[in-house]
Each structure stands twice: as structure tokens, then as C-alpha cells.
Amino acid sequence: MELNLQKFKKEILQQVFKGNQRQCSIALDISAEFLNKILKKKGKAGALFFGKLKNYCNKNNFNFDAFIILK
């Protein structure tokens, strides 16, 4: 499973948070540094990130499945 990075950037980071990574990281309850690594492809989204993203999606009426790519 991997993050659909383009969809995440477009639908959550840009549309909801207007590109503000710090606000996005606060809403996801992760560190800004961790989010930045994922966005710059220097780190992989793992179970922790996907759990936080799933919680965020459930609370804010997003389809979590749309943000993942199954391999």
C-alpha cells in the first residue's frame, strides 16, 4: 500500500490547507517534519501515517480509499 501523493497534495494539502504543511500536520496529528519527508518522497508513508490519515478522513468526510494505491 502506498500513498496517492498527487491526490493527497491536491485534495487535502492544497484545497483544505491552502498548501500550509504545518496546519495539515496538526490536523493529521503528526509532526510537520514527518509530513514534509513524505511530501518530498524522502520518507515512506507507513502504518502510523495511514492510521492518522484514516482518522482525519473519517472525521472530515473524505474517502480514505481514494488516497491509497494498493500494490
Residue, then its C-alpha position, 0 to 999 in steps of 0.5 A: m500500500e502506498l500513498n496517492l501523493q498527487k491526490f493527497k497534495k491536491e485534495i487535502l494539502q492544497q484545497v483544505f490547507k491552502g498548501n500550509q504543511r504545518q496546519c495539515s500536520i496538526a490536523l493529521d496529528i503528526s509532526a510537520e517534519f514527518l509530513n514534509k519527508i513524505l511530501k518530498k518522497k524522502g520518507k515512506a508513508g507507513a502504518l502510523f501515517f495511514g492510521k492518522l490519515k484514516n482518522y482525519c478522513n473519517k472525521n472530515n468526510f473524505n474517502f480514505d480509499a481514494f488516497i491509497i494505491l494498493k500494490 
